[in-house]
Amino acid sequence: MGDSASFERDLQALATQLRKVEAEYTMYFSGRVPRPPVESRLALDRAVKKFDRTDFENPTQRFQFSSLQARYSSFCELWDRNVRAREEGRTSPFQRAPSEPATAAPRDDVLHATRLDDPASQSERLHDLYDAVMDARRQDGQDVVPFHKFATLVREQVRSLHERHPGDQVWFRVTRRDGKVNLSARAVKDGDEDAADG
């Protein structure tokens, strides 16, 4: 497959191609374009099959591709199911239900939540938070941030929130909205843990 840097570039290009086709299908299902992106999907399918015939240099490369391939396979099932629903005149999950107000706020999918008041002494929670963020970024084809940079960011957020809200707990949430992964931190008064989920 060439050197590791070349592999990473090729895999990133494949992930970008997948996101492009995903966006095109979303536009089709929302009625913004008249036809499904058949040609783009065929090109993506050829690229995935070409990768699949490759001899990978190490298990990590194979795992990275397999994860992306599994994501593509899931999307294919979803796209085909909803194309059929659209052709048969049934409502698909991509279409807004008639009873749903047009102004409904986008919903956050919570992937992970944890309390971190002192990252230095809560290393296990810090690593769990890091893993949750990076796993979500990998699924979306985004770059992984080095742990030390992530830990510094978290420590700064905790320090800042403690300065502004002395005595409050600090909760971190990993969420996905509109396909984007977000990490947010908020101060929560002791005994009000339910507010961390809001």
N, C-alpha and C positions, 0 to 999 in steps of 0.2 A: 504494500500500500504506500510505499515511500516512507519518508521520515515522519516523526510524530507531528511536527508542525504542519506538514502538508496534509496529514490525516485530519487534524483539527480544523484546518481551513475548509477542506472538502466537506466535513461533517457540518460545520457551521453553515456552509452554502446550502446543504440539503435541508437543514432546519429552517433556513430562511425561505427556501422554496416551499416547504410545507406550510409555513405561516402565510405565505402569499396565497396559496390555494385555499387555505382555511378562510382567509378574508374574502376571497372571491365567492366561495360558497355562501358565506354569511350575507354578502350583498345580494346574491341570487335569492336566497330564502326570504330576505326581507323585502323583496320586490324591487330592488334598486337596479337590477339588470334582468333582461328577459330570459336568458339561457344559462344553464349551469356551465361551469368552466371545464368542459370536457377536454379540450386540448391541453390546458395547464395541468390537469390531473394525469393525463397520459404521459406527459413529459416527466412529472414527478414519479410516476410508477416506474418508468424506465430507469430513472436515476436510482431509485430504491433497489430495483432488481440488479443493477450494475454493482452497487455496493454489496449486495448480498452474495454475489459471486466472487468477492474479493477474499484473498487470504490475509487475515488480520495478523499483525505482528505479535500482539499480546492480548490477553483476556480482557484488559480494560477497554481496548478499542472495540472488541467484539461486543462488550456489554453496552458501551455508549451507543453503538449503532443499533443493537437489539432494542434498546429503550426507545429510540426514535422510530424504529420500524414498528414496534408495538403501538406507539401513539398514532402512527399513520394508519395502521390497520383498524384501530378503534374509530378514527375519523371516517374511514371508508364505509364502515358499517353504518355509522350515523348519517353520513351524507346520502347513501343509497336508500336507507329507510325513509328519510325525509323527502327525497326526490319522489319516491313512490307515493308518500302521503300527499304531497303537493299535486301530483298527477291525478290522484284519485279524489281530489277535492277535500281531503281531510286536513285538519289543523296539525301542523308539525310544531315541535318545541321551538323552532326558530321563528315562528309566526306569533304575533301578539294575539292573545285570546281576546275576543270581542268585549268581554266584561272587564278586562284589565285596563285601568286608566292610562292614557298616553303619557301622563306625567309621573308614572310610578318611578321611584328612585331605584337606581341600579343596586342590586343586592351583593354584599360582600360574601364570598365563600371563605369561612374561617378555616385555615389549614392547621394552625397551631396557636396556642396561647400559653403564656407562662408568666409567673411573677419573678422579677429579678430586682432585688433591692441592693444587692452587693455582688456584682459579677465576679469579683476576685475570690469570694468564698463560695460561690454557687457555680463552679465550673461545669458540673454535669448539666445543669439547666441551660447554661450558656452554650455548651456544645450541642444540646438538643435543639435549641433555637437556631443555631447556625445550620445544622443539618436540615431542618425544616425549610429554611429560606433557600439554601443551595439546591436541595432536591427539587423544589418548585421551579427555580431558575433553570435547572438542567432540563426539566420537562418542557419548558418554554423555549429551549434552545439558546438561553442566555449564558453569558460568561459567569464563572464561579469566582467569587471574591475571596482573597486569602483570609484565613481565620484571624490573623493578628489585626488586619484592618477592620474586620467586622467587629471584633472584640473592643477595639478602641472606640468605634462608633457607638456601640451599646453602652460602654462606660460613660461616654460623654453625655448621652441622652439621660442616663440614670442620674448623673451628677446635676445636670440642668434641671430635671424635674424635682429632685430633692431640694434644690435651692429655691425653686418657686413654690413648692408644696411640701414644706417640712412635715415629717411624720406620716405622709401618705405612702401607700404601697405603689410600686411601679410595675405595670403590666405591659407585656409586649404581645402583639398579635401579628401573625402572618396571614395575610388575606390575598385572595385573587378577585379582581374585579375587571370585567371586560378583557380577560386574558392577560392582565398585568399583575405581577406579584408585588405586594406592598408589605413593608414592615412598619408598624406604628407603635408608639409608646404613649402611655397615658398614666396620669396619677390617679389613684383610687383610694378613697378614704378607708381606713381600717374597718372591717366589718361590712363593706359594701362591695364584695367581690363580684356580685352579679353585674355591676356596672362595667366590669372589664369585658363582658361579652357584648356590650351594646355598641 
